[in-house]
Amino acid sequence: MSKKAFIRFKTAASAFMAAALAIGTLAGASPIGAITGQTSVIVVQAAKKYITEKKAESIALKDAKLKKSAVEEFDEAELEKGKKPKYKLAFSTETKEYEYVIHATSGQILEAKWDLSDKDLYEEPDDDEEEVAKKAVTVDVVKKAVQKDARLKKSFLKNLKVSKATEDDDEDVTFFKVTFKNGKYKYTYEVEAYTGIVISMEKKYSGK
């Protein structure tokens, strides 16, 4: 390289470094320079930009297919910073209690769940119908209940795994657990064993 060409290269490189430093300063970033031989490398570390609490609420409500007017109580969103920053949200309607975990930079839903808020919504038949109450619904009824809630295609029913009925003494309820994977989420449903009513849903982002 001729002396003139080297001077032009050096001048251009200096201008580039100055511009990069200026951009990093304006953006509130911390520019780090690493020099190897005659080549200067600049890495600009931009500050993380979080979505707003209002945006996180909007994402959760859209996923739950709810209008804000239908929400009776909305707890203040909790922002947890770190390697995987996230918002934790909780809200309730007349019939359900919801919880969401949303990535604070991408807006990706990481976890979502809901439970029926009142046992009366799925209580077993009265004593005068005791004979019916003792007979659990069929697996087909369980699958169709989940299909309807999750809005799955009929052809997807074969992918649903239904466990044996489980009795929860604390909640005084017997339920079937249904699990499946759809898209990038793993789902777990609980269906009341004697009425066939879906009592809870949980989904977790698998990223695969």
Helices and strands as residue ranges (DSSP letters): H 3-26, E 30-36, E 39-45, H 53-64, G 68-70, E 73-74, E 78-80, E 86-92, E 96-103, E 109-116, G 119-121, G 127-129, H 130-133, H 139-150, G 154-159, E 161-162, E 166-168, E 173-182, E 185-192, E 198-205
